[in-house]
Amino acid sequence: AIGAATGAGMNCLIHTMVQLTDGAAGGPDARVARIRQAMIATGTAQGDEMLDPYQDGAGAALMTQFRRDGGFATQILQWQGGGIVAHPVVGNGPVRLLLHRGNHFVPVWGNGGVAVAADGNAAAVGSIDQLDRDLQRAIAESLGK
């Protein structure tokens, strides 16, 4: 199922990674702000800059740190062109999923630590409900259900 993450201060990637580390959904807590402030203090990121996990820089470094400290791998599922693009798994351990839709990242729950193989040629749909059903189907197929 699709989770939620704060969009305030462009902290959605940080909030998503905090939740994935905890293994449970939760509202933004003080850790999200502390992590952003630490990134600003070290010159790693700007105040309200989107963190890009696809390129070398603050977003990728953030995800590497969380993966290493949490003992898990990540896979980004990107909603693009009306379909789900499953990016390669990065890291070692059980796979935790993120959904990238527009300029926003959220956690995805229910994959049982398994990577998702999704059909990137899905028909275009306009609703978040259809996206959630497509993700559930992709997760179920990946789990052999």
N, C-alpha and C positions, 0 to 999 in steps of 0.2 A: 504494500500500500504506500501511497505517496505521503511523506511526512511534511512538516512545515519548518521554516527557518525565517528568522527575522530578516527584513530587508533594510532595516535602519543602519545607516552608516556604511552600507555596502558590506555588512558583516555576515552575509548568508553562508559563505563558504566556511568561515570560522565556526558559526553556530552549527552547521551541518556536521562538521568534523568533531565537535564536542559531543554531539548526540551519538554519532557513530562510535566514538570512543567509549561512551557510557553504555552503549548497547540498548538505549531506550530513548523514546521521544521525551522532549522537555523544552520548556521555555528558555529564552536566553537568560543566562545568569551572569554573575560577575566575571566568570572566566572569559567570556566573549570580549568584554570591554578590556580586561587586563591583557589579553593576547594582542588585541589591536593596538593598545597603548605601547606595549613592548615592541611591536613592529615599527611603530612611529618613532619611538625613542632610539632604536638602533638604525634608523634610516632605511629599513627594509621596505616599508610601505608608507604611503601618504594617508592622511586622515580619513578620507572617504573614497579611496581608490578601490575599484573592483579588483579582486585578487584572481589572477588567471592561472589555473592549474595546468594549462596545456603548454606553457612556455617556461623556460628557466626564469626564476624570479620569486617574488614573495609567495604567490599562490602555490607553486610547486614545492617550495621549501616548507611551507606550512603543512601540506599534505604529507610530505616525507617524514616530518617530525612526528605527526600524529600516528602515522602507520608504524613507525619504529617504536614509539612509546606504547602504542596500544596493541602491537602484535597482530596486526591485520593487514590485508590487502584492500585496495579500492578499485572499483570499476565505475566509470562515469557513463551513464546512459543519457544521451543527448537527444532531446526532442527537436527534430530538424526536418523541415519539408514534409510534415505530416506523418513522420515515422520515427521510430526509435533507432538511433545509431549507438551500438554497443562498442565503446572504446576498449582497448586492451586493458587487462588486469595489470595493476602496478603494485608491487610489494609481495610479501609472503604472508601466509596464514589465511584464515577464513576471509572470504570476500565480503566487503561491506559496499553497498551501492549508493551512488549519488545520482540525482536527476538534474540535468542542466537544461533549463527551458528559458529561452530569452537570455537575460542577464542575471538569472537567479538559480541558485543551487539549493536543493532540499535533499534530506535523506530518503531512501526507499527501504521499506521494511518487508520482510517475509521471504527472503531468498535462501535462508538456511545456510549462509556462508558459501554459497555456490555462485560462480559467475553466470551471467545471463548471455545467452546467444539470441539476439533479437533480429527480426526481419526488418531491415531498414527500408523496405519498399511498402510499408503499410499504407493503406489508403489514408488520405488526408482527413482529419477529423477536427472539429472545432471546440470540443468540450473537454474539460479536465476529467470528467467522468469516463469518457471514452479512453483517454490516455491512461487512467488508472486501470481500466479493464485490460488494455493492451499490455501494460506492464505486468499485471497479474498473470496473464496468459503466457507471456515470455518467461516469467519466473517459474511457473508451473511446468512448462516445456523443458526448461533447463534442469529442473529437479526430477524429470522423468515422470511427471504426474499427468 
